[in-house]
Amino acid sequence: MANIPFFGKKKPRYKRFDYQPRIYDPVKERIENKRKQYLADINNPEVSKRPEDRKAFRLQLEENLRRHKRNELRAQTIRWVIILLVISIGWAWLEWGNKVFTYIGWAIIPIYLIYRFRNIFKSKE
């Protein structure tokens, strides 16, 4: 009967662990360091107005834009090739029927084998 709480007796509290583990994220830390450096450079008039810094920034920005355009052009080209391929296969199927899939299979097998074993061909050269 000692375990039954009465009006004057408190219920026992269980221990609570509110432990928040620290997680080291190198990418987040690098971004934070760059942000702090950027804010420090903006607030420092000597650093922010140097022409060589602006030129380096401009060159880096242009390179990033060029790389982005190249990636976009590559993705757009692949998209158009896939669209044209699907339309061509659909037209051929309507024109010649199920024989088209046999021909496509015979065309895909060598392409797959060349793609799969291209490292072997390169090492012999």
Stockholm file with secondary structure:
# STOCKHOLM 1.0

chainA/1-125         MANIPFFGKKKPRYKRFDYQPRIYDPVKERIENKRKQYLADINNPEVSKRPEDRKAFRLQLEENLRRHKRNELRAQTIRWVIILLVISIGWAWLEWGNKVFTYIGWAIIPIYLIYRFRNIFKSKE
#=GR chainA/1-125 SS CTTSCCTTSCCCCCCCCCCCCCCCCHHHHHHHHHHHHHHHHHHCHHHHTCHHHHHHHHHHHHHHHHHHHHHHHHHHHHHHHHHHHHHHHHHHHHHHTTHHHHHHHHHHHHHHHHHHTHHHHHHHC
#=GC SS_cons         CTTSCCTTSCCCCCCCCCCCCCCCCHHHHHHHHHHHHHHHHHHCHHHHTCHHHHHHHHHHHHHHHHHHHHHHHHHHHHHHHHHHHHHHHHHHHHHHTTHHHHHHHHHHHHHHHHHHTHHHHHHHC
//
